[in-house]
Amino acid sequence: MTQNSHNTIAVEHEPEQSRFVVYKDGKPGGFASYVERGQSRDFNHTVVDSAFRGQGLSKPSIKHALESSHADGFSIIPTCSAVEGFIAKNPEYQDFVI
């Protein structure tokens, strides 16, 4: 969870729906969805609700999704352009990608 004086951002894994949901001040603001392919997670779609756009929710959502997936032993397939772009800007996550 990330906090500052103006808001609280949290990311939760919803494995039954194959996604990581980002919350701002307790309200769902978007998600990063995936399809499991053996020991890989193919992140194929990232959404930020229009009411929350421009508030910096996609980065913590993707970061948490990648770190949690890696910690659980999954490699990453970044078919979503937002995930692919995040990895390109943050090369420390390149080792997570197959």
Buried (B, 14 or more C-beta within 10 A) or exposed (E): EBEEEEEEBBBBBEEEEBBBBBBBEEEEBBBBBBEEEEEBBBBBBBBBBEEBEEBBBBBBBBBBBBEBBBEEEBBBBBEBEBBBBBBEEEEEBEEBBE
